[in-house]
């Protein structure tokens, strides 16, 4: 298993996470955000700035 960050559906699109990400790993789409797992270093700064606690570390199964 490999830890990754995931943004759930509680996201209010405040843009805090994307603006603070030092790796620019958070991508904004029309109605949602995604985390580029190749760029993300799991620094977790985005978790700290999220006002609705919608970013979590999850374990993903390696392919």
Residue pairs with C-beta under 8 A, 6 or more apart in sequence:
1 59
1 60
1 61
1 62
2 59
2 60
2 61
2 62
3 42
3 57
3 58
3 59
3 60
4 35
4 37
4 40
4 42
4 57
4 58
4 59
4 60
5 35
5 37
5 40
5 42
5 44
5 46
5 47
5 55
5 56
5 57
5 58
6 35
6 55
6 56
6 57
6 58
7 17
7 26
7 32
7 33
7 34
7 35
7 54
7 55
8 54
8 55
8 56
9 54
10 52
10 53
10 54
11 32
11 33
11 52
11 54
12 51
12 52
12 54
13 28
13 31
13 32
13 33
14 50
14 51
14 52
15 28
16 46
16 49
16 50
16 51
17 26
17 33
17 46
17 49
17 50
17 55
18 26
18 27
18 28
18 33
20 45
20 46
20 49
21 45
21 46
22 41
22 43
22 45
23 39
23 40
23 41
23 43
24 39
25 35
25 36
25 37
25 39
25 40
25 41
26 33
26 34
26 35
26 36
26 46
27 33
27 34
27 35
27 36
42 57
44 57
46 55
47 53
47 55
47 56
47 57
